[in-house]
Amino acid sequence: MYRLVFEFCVNYGYTCSIMFNVVFALSGLITLISRKQYQISGLHFKTWDVKFNMLMWFCLKQVKVMELNTIIKQLLAGGIAGCCAKTVIGPLDRTKILLQAHHPYYREFGIFRCMWEIGRREGPMSLWKGNTMMMIRIFPYAAIQFFSFERYKNFYETLWSGWHFNKLLAGSSAGVTSVVCTYPLDMVRTRIAFQITGEHRYKNIPHAFRTIYFKEGGIRAFYRGMSATIVGMVPYAGVSFYTFTTLKDLCIKLWPGTLARQDMHSPDTLVLRTWVSLGCGGLAGAISQTVSFPCDVARRRMQLAAVLPDSHKYQGIWSTLVAVYTQHGMVKGLYRGLSINYLRVVPQQAVAFTVYEFVKELVGLN
């Protein structure tokens, strides 16, 4: 059985190889204690057993392993970019969650009035409630997403050299990969952000994990709403990466003297000026969010189903979309909170892409 699955992956599973390469890149930083040691292509891996060793060999066979320092630099660049972006828009992010889920204390308020009421009722720092969990989630999420994008982009270029939509496919693939790897962290973070001071259901992050696991159905409970996330992530990440990289290439090609400058480590390489990168990233975020927003609303409802009174309506993506549309309509239901999402996603993507490009330049990845 294992041999059949393994041979299938070797011949047809390049997408899986990207995910395993991500796992390999992260696991390469950890010392693994095991029973046996194997030597493959001159590299030593301590593995738990032969099956894990086969996965490592699969990664090496399908894709040439990058140098460890390059892998670390790429992961750090993506992780730092994600953390900076999410910290900047933390208050808006929590307000969006409360409005999307129609929280009884805040559902009658608009964006800024809601933020004011949160600060008045729970204190200013409560605007960043769940931010610790967000940092724990967003660092691996952003690291995997940016790292995967570079790998997928190279892969699709080998399949369809010069095709304009390779970046779109690479962005969508990277988005799905990062979601699958980090979704349980997003689930717990959403639950914590939804809590109101004085009415806590979860004492802390470990308690939230234990409660969800034992009271809501085990491992499957952590992946509630993932179908909606993936459906939304395909257009969101794809359009976001595609728009930014296309705008970046156009700016450097058409106005190199005005919108670009020389890389600090490689004078022959041009990079975007900071204000141009911010503008391109913000525009990419706005366009991609408009396309995928209804799926984001469905995802939040499904994640919060266990703590909402009419949870039976939010069991699947389509039933959730229908229930939200039937109860609240298009503008106040499926697109409720879109304005605040523009306020958060534009600076988020602007900061994320700009910091990523800057860190790449700083560590010499260009």
N, C-alpha and C positions, 0 to 999 in steps of 0.2 A: 504493500500500500504506500509506504513512505517513498519507495523507489519510483513508483509511477508518478506520484505528485511531484517529486523532485525533478524527474526528467521532463515533465510538462513545464515546470517553471524555467528550467534551463533553456528550453527551446522557445518558449512563448512569453515568458513573464518578465519582460524588461521593466514594466511598471513596478512589479514587486521588488525587483533588484534595486530600484531607487529607494524604496522604503527600507530595505535591508541595509543599504549603504548608509542611510541616515542612522539606523540603529547601530551599525558598525562604527560610525563616526563618534556617536555618543558613548558607546560601550568601550571604545578604544581608550577612553579617559579613565576607565575604572579597572582596578586590579581584580581579575576573576580567579578565585580559588577553585581548583578542580582536581580531578583524579589523573588526568593525562595531559600531555603537552604535544602539540603537533607542529610541524614546520611546513608552511605552504608558501611557495614562491619566494623563499628567503625571509618570510615574516613569521614571527612566532606568535601564536594565539593560545592562551590558556582558556579552555572551554569546559563547560559543565559536562558535556557528553558528546558523542559522535554526531548526533543530530544537529546540535548547535554548530559544530565544526563544519558540517555540510553547508549550512547557511552562510557561514563566513567564506567558504570556498566558492559558493554560488555568486556572492558579491564580487569576489575577485575575478571570476571567470567572465561575468557579463560586462563589467565596467572596470576599466583600469583605475585602481585605487589611487586617489590623490595623496600627495604628501601630507603627513599628519599635521604639520604646522599650517598648511593652507586650509585644511579642513577646519582646524580650530579657529583660524582667523575668520573664515566665512561664517561659522556658527556664531562667533562672538559679535560680528558685525550685524547680523540679523537680529540676534537677541537684544543687543543694546538698543538698536533702532526701535524694536517693538516696545521695550520698557519705557524709553523716553516718550514715545508717542502716546502710550496709554496713561502715563502719569499726567501729561498735559491735559488730557480730556477726561480724567477720572470723574469729576463732578457731573459733567454732562452725561457720562456713561451710566452712572447710577440713576440719574433723573430719567433717562430714556427707559431703563428697565421698569421703574415704578409706573411711568405713564403707559407703557405698552401693556403691562399686566393689569391696568386699571386698579391700582391699589386704593382701598377704601379711604385712606387718609389724604390722598393727593390727586385722585382722579378728576376732580373738578377744576384743577389749576392748569394754567399754561406753563410753558417751559421755565421762564425766569421766576414766576411766582412760586412754582413748585420748588425750585432751588432755594428760594428765600425761606419757604416754609420748612424745608428739610433742615436748613441751618438754624432756624429759630426753634424748632421742635426738638432737634437731636444734637445741635451743636455744629459749628463749622466743619470740624474734622470728619463728621459723619458723611459729608459729601464724598469722601474717599473711602467709605465703608466697602470692604471687599477688595481694596487695592492690593493688600498683601497677597491674597489669593490670586489676584489678577497678575501680579508680577511673577508668581510661581508658575502660572499658566502661560503667560505671554512670552517669557524668555524662550522656552523650548518651542513654542508655537511659531514665533517669528523666526527663530534660528532655523528651524526645519523648513519653513516656507521659503525663505530667501535662498537657503542652500539648495533645496529641491528645485527651485526655479532655474537656477544656473545649470543643474544637471539635466533637467528635462529639456531645457532650451537647446543644449548641445545635442541631445538625443534626437529631437525632432528635426534639427538641422541636418543630421546624417540621413534621415529618412526622406525629407523633402527640402533639399537645399534651396535657400532663397525664397521659400514660400512665405508670404506676408503674414500668415496667421499662425506661424510656429510659436510666436510669443504668446498668443491668446491660448493655445493649447497648453503651453508650458505653465502659464499662470494658473489655469484651471486645475491642472494636475498637481501643482505644488500646493494649491489651496486645499484640495481634497486630502492630500497626504498629511498636511499639518493638522487638519481637523481630526482625522482618524487617530493620530498619535496623541492628541492632547484633549479630546472632548470631555473626558471625566472631570478634568480640572475646571473646564468652563461650566459644567453643570453645578459643581460645588460653589464656584464663585458666584453664579447667578442666585443660588439659594441664599447665600450669606448677604449679598447686596439687597435682597428683597426684604430682609428683616428690618423691623423698626425697633429703635432703642427702647428697652423695657419690655419687649414682647419677643424675646429671642427663643427660637426653637432649637437652634444649634449653638452650643457654648463656644466652640472654636472649630478650626478646620478639621482636625482629626475626628472630633465628635460628629461633624457633618458627614464625613465619609462613613463612619460606623453606622449612623442612623439611617442613611440612605440605603446602605448595603443590607442591613438586617431587617428593615421595616418596609422596603419598597421593591423587593424582588431580586436582590443580589446584584451581580455584575451588570445585568441588562438595564437596571435602573439608571446607571451612570450614562447610558447611551440613549436615553429617551430624548427624542427630538433630533437625533443625529441625521435622520433622513432629510428633514427640512433644512438642516444646516448644509448638508452636501449639495442638495438641489440649489440652495441659494449661493453656495460658495463657488460653484462652477462658473456662473456669469460674473460674480463679484470679483473673485481673484483674477479670473481671466481678463476681464475688461480693465481692471485696475493695472495689472502689470503691462498689458498690451498698450494702454493709453500712455502710461508714463514712459515706457521704453521707446514708443513711436515718437512722442513729443521730444524726448531727449535726443534721439537721432536727428530729427528735423532741425532742432535748434543748433546742434553742433554742425550740421551740414550746411544750413542756409545762412546762419549768422554767427560764425565761429568767433569773430572779433568782439562782438557785443555781448552774446549770451554765454560764452564759454571762456575757459582759461586753461592754462597748462597744468597738468598734474604735478604735484610737488616732488614726486619721485621719478616721474617719467615725462620729460619735457615734450616728447613726441606725442603724448596722449592728451586729448582735450577732455575736460570735465565741465559740467554745468556750473555756473555761478550759483551761489547759495540762494539768492532770491528767485532765480529762474527755476531751480530745483523745487523750491517750495510751491511755486505756482503750478508747475507741471504735476506735482504730487497731489495738490489740492483738487485740481480739475479731474484727475484720474479717480480720486475718491468720490467726488460728487456724481460722476457719470455711472460708476459701478454700483454705487449705493442705490440709485434710482431704479436700476434694473432688478436688484435682488431684495428690496426691502420687504415685500410681503412674506417672503420665506423667513426673514429674520423675525418678524412678528409671530409667525407660526412656531418657530423654534422656541422662543421665549415662553409662549403659552404651554407648549408641551413639556418644557423643563420644569415649569411651575405647576403642572397639573395636580400634583399631590397636595399642594397647599392652597389650591383654588376651590371654591365651593362647587362649581359645576365641572369637576375634573373629567367626568365620563365623556365629555364632548371633545376632549383634546387627546385622543389616543393615537391618531395618525395624522400625517401632514395634510391630506385632503380634507378629512373631517374637521380638522382645526381651522383651515382656511374657510371652509363653508360656514362653520359656526361663528367665526369672527365676522364674516361678511353679513351673515343673516342678522346677527345681533346689533352690529354697529355700522354696517355699510362699508363703502370703499374708503372714503376720506377719513372718517373717524374710527375705522376698524383696521383694515389692511394697511393703510398708510398713516395711522396714528403715530405720532412721534417722528415723522419724516423730517419735519423742520429742525427738530433738535438733532436728528441724525446728520443733517447737513452741517450743523454747527460743530458736531464732534468729529465726523468722518473727514471733513475737509482739512482741519488742522492735524488730525491723526495721520492721514496718509501723507500730507505734506511733510510733517516731521519725520515719519518713518522712512520715506524714500530719501529725504535729505540727509538724515543721520546715517543711513546705510551707505549712501554714496560717499559721505565724508569719512566714515570709518574704513571703508574699502581703500580710499586714497591714503588714509593715515598709516595703515598697515601694509601698504604696497601691493594690494590685490589687483590694481588696474594694469 
